[in-house]
Amino acid sequence: MVVLGGTSGERAVSLESGRACIKALKKKGYKVSSFDPKIKNFNLINKKKVDVIFNALHGRDGEDGIAQSYFEYLKIPYTHSGVISSFNAMNKLISKEIFIENNIRTPKFFSIKKTEYKNKTIQKIISSKKINFPVILKPINEGSSLGVEICKNKKKLSRSSHYLFKKYNELILEEYIGGQEVQVAVINSDTLGAIELVPKRAFYDYKAKYTKKAKTKHVMPARLSKKKYNEVLNIAMKTHNVLKCRGVTRSDFKFFNNIFYLLEINTQPGMTSLSLVPEIAKFKGLTFENLVEKILLDASINK
């Protein structure tokens, strides 16, 4: 069974990913059904008719441990990372603390709660944290760059904060790192490769990821020296392991002044026609159908 869609802001992307995976699995000879938790509750999954769940959900309730906890309760093997790993990776504050504890460099950051924002001006908060403009403002638990704002000055930061706090209770403010955008795919104990992104837009946001009009230039393999290429693969593998992930993950980096900064790790990377993991896998000689099957065969429970 392929679980797709859901209720997050990434529903459309999840539907596209899920449909692509259904098609691939059918080509491989598997009998495939689908399930959309927006239409039916997870409790309505008939576990007697399901051998394995291929989790194609993205965003909140799909890659943050919620869906995974249902799959565990139903005792059905499922793809990608488990409950705790998914939760930790999705929460940008927790994941960044784990990066720091394991000597994985990440941009300076701090969080702001809505209650704190109401009591102080955003200018006073940022001044006390000693982070210079430009800065990145974003929700602590969204994917696909939803809600991400680049703020070049105090006016933009105040406007973006006011807008985002209407929807979210906590935001993360992070120093902006320039340089190359590099993303690395890992599957199980193997690194698939590193791709470089050259967005036409200000950064690799939702439109750059999923619309052809704003299509980002992809450079595979990333334009790095052999030493630095191997270094970023090793950091991604280390990140995958310290968060105890399984299946496929994608780690997002900025490379600036000869230093890699890890922005985040994604435990449910996209599987659309514009997605990066399939493109990286293809370069390594792994077809989309074989990639999907490889992810499926790693399905498990209680990890």
URSULMO-V372490 format. One record per helix or strand of 2 or more residues. SS is the DSSP state (H for helix, E for strand). FROM is the first residue (numbers start at 1). TO is the last residue. If there is no record, write none. Layout:
# URSULMO-V372490
ss-><SS/SS>
from-><FROM/FROM>
to-><TO/TO>
This chain:
# URSULMO-V372490
ss-><E/H/E/H/H/E/H/E/H/H/E/H/H/E/E/H/E/E/E/H/E/H/E/E/H/H>
from-><2/11/34/42/47/52/66/77/83/92/109/114/122/135/149/154/170/180/190/206/217/226/248/259/276/288>
to-><3/27/35/44/49/55/74/78/90/101/113/119/129/139/151/164/175/187/198/210/220/242/256/266/283/297>
